[in-house]
Amino acid sequence: MLNQIKSLLTFKQAKREASYFSKLEIPYYALNSQENYISNLSRRLPLACACISLRARKVRSTRWRIVETESKKLITNHGIQALLKPNSTQRFSDLLELMVWSDDTVGNSYLLQTNTRNKFDNSLFFLPPQKVIPWTVENMFITKYEFQPDAGEKLVLEPREIIHSKYPSLESPAVGMGLIQTAEILLQKNLNRDSYMESFYKNGTVLSGIFTSDSVGTNTEQRNKMRAEFEEQSTGVKRFFKTFFAWGGYKYQPLSVSHRDSQDVEQTKLTRDDILAVFGVPGALLGYTDGVNFSNAEIQERIFINNTLIPLLSRLEDLITYEIVHQFDNSLSFEFLKPVNENLNLKSAWVKPSFDSGVISKKQYADLMGIIEDGELSRKDKPKA
C-alpha cells in the first residue's frame, strides 16, 4: 500500500512540476519514423543489426542477483515474481534483450506493469515502441502513454503503469534517442553507398557511356536502335564480359569507373569502422580479423567490457532497482555480476589452492570465479569441501 501511495505521489508531483511551465499536453513524436527504423534495420543495416544483437546477447547472458543495498548480502529467496517469471510467455532475460534492442534502435523501451496494486502478482510485458506515444508537457514531463494495439481502441496508460527505459537526448529529457538515430547521417551515407554499388554491380559495372560516329546526319531512329541494342546485350549481371559490336560507324566510349577505381573496398572499411565506433563494438568481436592477433583481440574485448558493456549494465541496474525491486523492498538492489576479461584457467591456478588451504571461503571462491547461480555454487564448479 505504501509503495502504491508513493507511486501516486510521484505521478502527482510530475503533474505539479509540469504546471509551472505549461498545462498543454502534446504527443511526443520522434524526429523520424520509428517503424521505418525497425522495419529496415535487419534488411538495410546489417552491420548495425549485428552490433545491437551482440550488445543485447551480452546483457542477456550476464548473470544477476538481488542483494541488500548496504551489506551486499546475497538474497536467495527474494520472491520478486516479475524477475523470476515476468509473464506466461517470457523470461526476464527475454525482456532484457528486447529492451537493449529497442533502446539502441529508437532510444526508448516500454514495459507494461499489469497489476501495480499487488507487488506479489505483478506481470511485465514488453510493448513495441512503434505503438507507444508518450504525452509530454514542454517535452520535459510525461503525463500519460498511449498504446495502439493491432486491433481495438487505444489504451491510455498512466506513468506508474509503464517502466520507461530511455537513452539521454538533448531533444527531450523525457524521451530518449537511439544510437541509430544519433548516427542517422552516417548510416544514411552507408545506405546511399550500398544502393549505388548495388546498381553498379547489377548493371554489369557499366553505368554510362557515349556513342560517337564520324558520319554526319545520323537520325534519331538509328541512335535509339543502337542504344537499345547496347543495353539489351551488354548491361546486367548475366552479361558480364559480353562483347558488343557497334555498327554504322559508331564507337563506344565508356564513362564509368571500375570498382577498384571507385575505392569501394576502402570506403567499405571506413564506413564499417564508423558504425562499429557508434555502437562501441570492436571489429574482432564480430569476426573482422584485419590486423587482429591474440594480444590485441584481448585488449579489444577488455575495452568493450569496460567502456560499453559495464555502463550498459549499470544503467539497467539502476532502472530495475528503482522501478521493480524497490516496489518490493527499498533495502534491496538488483545487480549484475560484472563481466571480466581474464583467463580463468590462470586465475584458478591460485584461487583453488587458496580455497583448498582454507585461505578463502566458499563464497569468496564463487565470487572470484564468477560461478554464483541463485546464491549457490553450481555442481559442476563446486570445489570439494
C-alpha positions as CSV (number, residue, x, y, z in Angstrom):
1,M,0.0,0.0,0.0
2,L,2.8,2.4,0.9
3,N,4.6,1.8,-2.5
4,Q,1.3,2.4,-4.3
5,I,0.8,5.7,-2.5
6,K,4.4,6.7,-3.2
7,S,3.9,6.0,-6.9
8,L,0.7,8.0,-7.0
9,L,2.5,10.9,-5.2
10,T,5.3,10.7,-7.8
11,F,2.8,11.0,-10.6
12,K,1.1,14.0,-8.9
13,Q,4.5,15.5,-8.3
14,A,5.3,15.3,-12.0
15,K,1.9,17.0,-12.8
16,R,2.6,19.7,-10.3
17,E,6.1,20.4,-11.6
18,A,4.7,20.5,-15.2
19,S,2.1,23.1,-14.2
20,Y,4.9,25.6,-13.6
21,F,5.8,25.5,-17.3
22,S,2.6,24.9,-19.2
23,K,-0.6,22.9,-18.9
24,L,-0.6,21.9,-22.6
25,E,-0.1,18.2,-23.1
26,I,1.1,17.2,-26.5
27,P,2.0,13.8,-28.0
28,Y,5.8,13.3,-28.5
29,Y,6.8,12.0,-31.9
30,A,10.4,11.1,-32.7
31,L,12.3,13.1,-35.3
32,N,12.0,10.1,-37.7
33,S,9.6,7.2,-38.1
34,Q,10.3,4.5,-35.5
35,E,8.5,2.0,-37.7
36,N,10.9,2.9,-40.5
37,Y,14.0,2.3,-38.3
38,I,12.7,-1.0,-37.1
39,S,11.5,-2.4,-40.4
40,N,14.7,-1.5,-42.2
41,L,17.1,-2.5,-39.5
42,S,18.0,-6.0,-40.5
43,R,17.3,-5.6,-44.2
44,R,19.2,-2.3,-44.9
45,L,21.6,-2.0,-41.9
46,P,23.0,-5.5,-41.3
47,L,26.2,-4.3,-39.5
48,A,24.2,-2.1,-37.2
49,C,21.9,-5.0,-36.6
50,A,24.9,-7.2,-35.8
51,C,26.2,-4.6,-33.3
52,I,22.9,-4.4,-31.5
53,S,22.5,-8.1,-31.4
54,L,25.9,-8.5,-29.8
55,R,25.2,-5.9,-27.1
56,A,21.8,-7.5,-26.4
57,R,23.2,-11.0,-26.2
58,K,25.9,-9.9,-23.8
59,V,23.3,-8.3,-21.5
60,R,21.1,-11.4,-21.7
61,S,23.9,-13.8,-20.8
62,T,25.2,-11.7,-17.9
63,R,24.1,-13.3,-14.6
64,W,22.4,-11.1,-11.9
65,R,21.4,-11.3,-8.3
66,I,19.4,-9.5,-5.6
67,V,21.5,-8.1,-2.7
68,E,21.0,-6.0,0.4
69,T,22.0,-2.5,-0.6
70,E,24.1,-1.7,2.4
71,S,25.7,-5.0,3.3
72,K,25.8,-6.5,-0.2
73,K,24.5,-9.8,1.4
74,L,23.1,-12.1,-1.2
75,I,19.3,-12.7,-1.1
76,T,18.5,-16.1,-2.4
77,N,14.7,-16.2,-1.9
78,H,13.7,-12.7,-2.8
79,G,10.2,-13.7,-4.1
80,I,10.0,-10.9,-6.7
81,Q,7.8,-12.6,-9.2
82,A,8.4,-10.1,-12.0
83,L,12.1,-11.0,-12.0
84,L,11.5,-14.7,-11.9
85,K,8.7,-15.1,-14.4
86,P,7.5,-11.7,-15.7
87,N,4.7,-13.2,-17.7
88,S,3.4,-16.5,-19.0
89,T,5.4,-16.5,-22.2
90,Q,8.7,-14.8,-21.4
91,R,11.6,-14.9,-19.0
92,F,13.2,-11.9,-17.5
93,S,16.3,-12.4,-19.7
94,D,14.0,-12.1,-22.8
95,L,12.8,-8.7,-21.6
96,L,16.4,-7.5,-21.0
97,E,17.3,-8.5,-24.5
98,L,14.3,-6.7,-26.0
99,M,15.0,-3.6,-24.0
100,V,18.5,-3.3,-25.4
101,W,17.3,-3.9,-28.9
102,S,14.6,-1.2,-28.5
103,D,16.9,1.3,-26.7
104,D,19.7,1.0,-29.3
105,T,17.3,1.3,-32.2
106,V,14.8,4.1,-31.2
107,G,16.1,5.2,-27.8
108,N,13.1,4.0,-25.8
109,S,11.7,0.8,-24.4
110,Y,8.4,0.3,-22.5
111,L,7.4,-2.4,-20.0
112,L,3.8,-2.6,-19.1
113,Q,3.0,-3.4,-15.4
114,T,-0.4,-5.1,-15.5
115,N,-1.0,-5.0,-11.7
116,T,0.5,-2.1,-9.9
117,R,-1.6,-2.6,-6.8
118,N,-0.2,-6.0,-5.8
119,K,3.6,-6.3,-5.9
120,F,3.3,-10.1,-5.4
121,D,1.2,-10.6,-8.5
122,N,2.7,-8.1,-11.0
123,S,3.3,-9.1,-14.6
124,L,5.6,-7.3,-17.1
125,F,5.1,-7.1,-20.8
126,F,7.3,-5.5,-23.4
127,L,5.4,-3.0,-25.6
128,P,6.6,-2.5,-29.2
129,P,8.0,1.1,-29.1
130,Q,6.5,2.0,-32.5
131,K,3.0,1.5,-31.0
132,V,3.6,3.7,-27.9
133,I,3.2,7.5,-27.9
134,P,4.2,9.4,-24.8
135,W,2.4,12.6,-24.0
136,T,4.6,15.3,-22.6
137,V,4.5,18.9,-21.3
138,E,7.2,21.1,-22.8
139,N,8.9,17.8,-23.8
140,M,10.0,17.6,-20.1
141,F,7.3,15.7,-18.2
142,I,5.5,12.6,-19.3
143,T,1.9,12.8,-18.3
144,K,0.5,9.6,-20.0
145,Y,1.2,7.0,-22.6
146,E,-1.0,5.9,-25.5
147,F,-0.7,2.3,-26.8
148,Q,-2.3,1.3,-30.0
149,P,-2.9,-2.5,-30.3
150,D,-3.2,-4.1,-33.7
151,A,-6.9,-4.3,-33.2
152,G,-9.1,-2.3,-30.9
153,E,-9.0,1.1,-29.3
154,K,-6.1,3.0,-28.0
155,L,-5.1,2.3,-24.4
156,V,-4.3,5.3,-22.2
157,L,-1.8,4.3,-19.5
158,E,-0.6,6.3,-16.5
159,P,3.2,6.8,-16.0
160,R,3.1,4.5,-13.0
161,E,1.9,1.6,-15.2
162,I,4.9,1.9,-17.6
163,I,8.5,1.2,-16.9
164,H,10.2,3.5,-19.4
165,S,13.9,2.9,-20.3
166,K,15.5,5.6,-22.4
167,Y,18.8,6.9,-23.7
168,P,19.6,10.6,-22.9
169,S,18.5,13.1,-25.6
170,L,19.0,16.8,-25.8
171,E,15.8,17.0,-27.9
172,S,13.8,16.0,-24.9
173,P,14.7,15.0,-21.3
174,A,11.6,12.9,-21.1
175,V,12.1,10.8,-24.3
176,G,15.3,9.1,-25.5
177,M,17.1,9.0,-28.8
178,G,18.6,5.7,-30.0
179,L,22.1,5.1,-31.3
180,I,20.8,4.6,-34.8
181,Q,19.0,7.9,-34.6
182,T,22.1,9.7,-33.4
183,A,24.1,8.2,-36.3
184,E,21.5,8.7,-38.9
185,I,23.6,10.8,-41.3
186,L,26.4,8.2,-41.1
187,L,24.1,5.3,-41.7
188,Q,22.2,7.1,-44.5
189,K,25.5,7.7,-46.2
190,N,26.2,3.9,-45.9
191,L,22.7,3.1,-47.3
192,N,23.3,5.5,-50.2
193,R,26.7,4.0,-51.0
194,D,25.2,0.5,-50.8
195,S,22.4,1.4,-53.2
196,Y,24.8,3.0,-55.6
197,M,27.1,-0.1,-55.6
198,E,24.1,-2.4,-55.9
199,S,23.0,-0.6,-59.1
200,F,26.7,-0.6,-60.2
201,Y,27.1,-4.3,-60.0
202,K,23.6,-5.2,-61.3
203,N,24.3,-3.0,-64.3
204,G,27.3,-5.1,-65.1
205,T,29.6,-2.3,-63.8
206,V,28.6,-0.3,-66.9
207,L,27.0,3.0,-65.7
208,S,27.0,5.2,-68.7
209,G,28.9,5.9,-71.9
210,I,28.9,7.8,-75.2
211,F,28.4,6.6,-78.8
212,T,30.4,8.6,-81.3
213,S,30.4,8.5,-85.1
214,D,32.4,10.1,-87.8
215,S,29.3,10.0,-90.0
216,V,27.1,13.1,-90.4
217,G,23.4,13.1,-90.4
218,T,22.6,10.0,-88.3
219,N,18.9,10.1,-87.5
220,T,17.1,9.6,-84.2
221,E,15.8,6.2,-85.1
222,Q,19.4,4.9,-85.6
223,R,20.6,6.3,-82.3
224,N,17.7,4.9,-80.4
225,K,18.2,1.5,-82.0
226,M,21.9,1.5,-81.2
227,R,21.2,2.4,-77.6
228,A,18.5,-0.2,-77.1
229,E,20.7,-3.0,-78.6
230,F,23.6,-2.0,-76.3
231,E,21.5,-2.0,-73.1
232,E,19.9,-5.3,-74.1
233,Q,23.2,-7.1,-74.9
234,S,25.8,-5.6,-72.6
235,T,24.2,-4.5,-69.3
236,G,23.2,-6.6,-66.3
237,V,24.9,-9.2,-64.1
238,K,24.2,-12.0,-66.5
239,R,26.0,-10.2,-69.3
240,F,29.4,-9.7,-67.6
241,F,32.2,-9.6,-70.2
242,K,29.9,-10.0,-73.2
243,T,31.1,-8.5,-76.4
244,F,29.0,-5.9,-78.3
245,F,29.6,-5.0,-81.9
246,A,28.7,-1.4,-82.8
247,W,27.5,-0.8,-86.4
248,G,27.0,2.1,-88.7
249,G,30.4,3.6,-87.9
250,Y,29.6,4.0,-84.2
251,K,32.3,3.8,-81.5
252,Y,31.5,3.4,-77.8
253,Q,33.4,5.3,-75.1
254,P,32.6,4.2,-71.6
255,L,32.5,6.9,-68.8
256,S,32.1,4.6,-65.8
257,V,34.9,3.7,-63.5
258,S,35.9,0.3,-62.2
259,H,35.0,-0.8,-58.7
260,R,38.8,-0.7,-58.0
261,D,39.0,2.9,-59.2
262,S,35.9,3.8,-57.1
263,Q,37.8,2.6,-54.0
264,D,34.8,0.6,-52.9
265,V,36.9,-1.6,-50.6
266,E,38.4,1.4,-48.8
267,Q,35.1,3.2,-48.4
268,T,33.5,0.0,-47.0
269,K,36.2,-0.3,-44.4
270,L,35.8,3.4,-43.4
271,T,32.1,3.1,-43.1
272,R,32.4,-0.2,-41.1
273,D,34.8,1.4,-38.6
274,D,32.5,4.4,-38.1
275,I,29.5,2.2,-37.4
276,L,31.4,0.0,-35.0
277,A,32.5,3.1,-33.2
278,V,28.9,4.4,-32.8
279,F,27.9,1.2,-31.0
280,G,31.2,0.7,-29.1
281,V,31.8,-2.7,-30.6
282,P,35.3,-3.8,-31.6
283,G,35.5,-5.4,-35.0
284,A,37.2,-8.5,-33.6
285,L,34.0,-9.4,-31.7
286,L,32.1,-9.5,-35.0
287,G,34.7,-11.6,-36.9
288,Y,36.6,-8.8,-38.6
289,T,40.2,-10.0,-38.3
290,D,42.1,-7.4,-40.2
291,G,45.3,-6.9,-38.3
292,V,44.0,-8.8,-35.3
293,N,46.1,-11.2,-33.2
294,F,45.6,-12.8,-29.8
295,S,47.1,-9.9,-27.9
296,N,45.1,-7.0,-29.4
297,A,41.9,-9.1,-29.6
298,E,42.1,-9.5,-25.8
299,I,42.6,-5.7,-25.5
300,Q,39.6,-5.1,-27.7
301,E,37.4,-7.3,-25.6
302,R,38.6,-5.5,-22.5
303,I,37.8,-2.2,-24.0
304,F,34.3,-3.4,-25.0
305,I,33.6,-4.7,-21.5
306,N,34.8,-1.6,-19.6
307,N,33.6,1.1,-22.0
308,T,30.4,-0.4,-23.5
309,L,29.1,-3.4,-21.6
310,I,29.5,-2.3,-18.0
311,P,28.0,1.2,-18.5
312,L,25.1,-0.5,-20.2
313,L,24.6,-3.0,-17.4
314,S,24.9,-0.2,-14.8
315,R,22.1,1.8,-16.5
316,L,19.8,-1.3,-16.4
317,E,20.7,-2.0,-12.8
318,D,19.5,1.5,-11.7
319,L,16.3,1.2,-13.7
320,I,15.4,-2.3,-12.4
321,T,16.3,-1.4,-8.8
322,Y,14.2,1.7,-8.6
323,E,11.3,0.6,-10.8
324,I,10.9,-3.0,-9.8
325,V,12.9,-4.1,-6.8
326,H,12.1,-1.0,-4.7
327,Q,8.4,-1.7,-5.2
328,F,9.0,-4.9,-3.2
329,D,11.7,-3.7,-0.7
330,N,13.6,-0.4,-0.6
331,S,16.5,-2.1,1.2
332,L,17.3,-4.4,-1.7
333,S,19.1,-3.8,-5.0
334,F,19.4,-5.5,-8.4
335,E,22.9,-6.0,-9.6
336,F,24.7,-7.9,-12.5
337,L,27.8,-10.0,-11.9
338,K,30.2,-7.7,-13.7
339,P,32.0,-9.4,-16.6
340,V,35.8,-9.5,-16.5
341,N,38.3,-10.1,-19.3
342,E,40.7,-12.6,-17.8
343,N,42.0,-16.1,-18.2
344,L,40.0,-18.2,-15.8
345,N,42.4,-21.1,-16.1
346,L,45.3,-18.9,-14.9
347,K,43.1,-17.4,-12.2
348,S,42.0,-20.9,-11.0
349,A,45.7,-21.8,-10.5
350,W,45.8,-19.6,-7.4
351,V,42.2,-19.4,-6.4
352,K,41.5,-23.1,-6.0
353,P,44.7,-23.8,-3.9
354,S,43.7,-20.8,-1.7
355,F,40.3,-22.3,-1.1
356,D,41.7,-25.8,-0.5
357,S,44.1,-24.5,2.1
358,G,41.3,-22.5,3.8
359,V,42.6,-19.1,3.0
360,I,39.4,-18.0,1.3
361,S,35.8,-19.1,1.9
362,K,33.4,-20.9,-0.4
363,K,31.6,-17.6,-1.1
364,Q,34.8,-15.8,-1.9
365,Y,35.8,-18.7,-4.2
366,A,32.5,-18.4,-6.0
367,D,32.7,-14.6,-6.3
368,L,36.3,-14.8,-7.7
369,M,35.4,-17.5,-10.3
370,G,32.1,-16.0,-11.2
371,I,30.1,-19.2,-10.7
372,I,27.2,-18.0,-8.5
373,E,23.8,-19.2,-9.6
374,D,21.0,-18.0,-7.4
375,G,23.3,-17.9,-4.4
376,E,24.6,-21.4,-4.7
377,L,27.7,-22.9,-6.4
378,S,26.8,-24.9,-9.5
379,R,27.6,-28.6,-9.0
380,K,30.0,-28.6,-11.9
381,D,32.2,-25.9,-10.5
382,K,31.7,-26.6,-6.8
383,P,35.1,-27.3,-5.1
384,K,35.4,-30.2,-2.7
385,A,34.8,-29.1,0.9
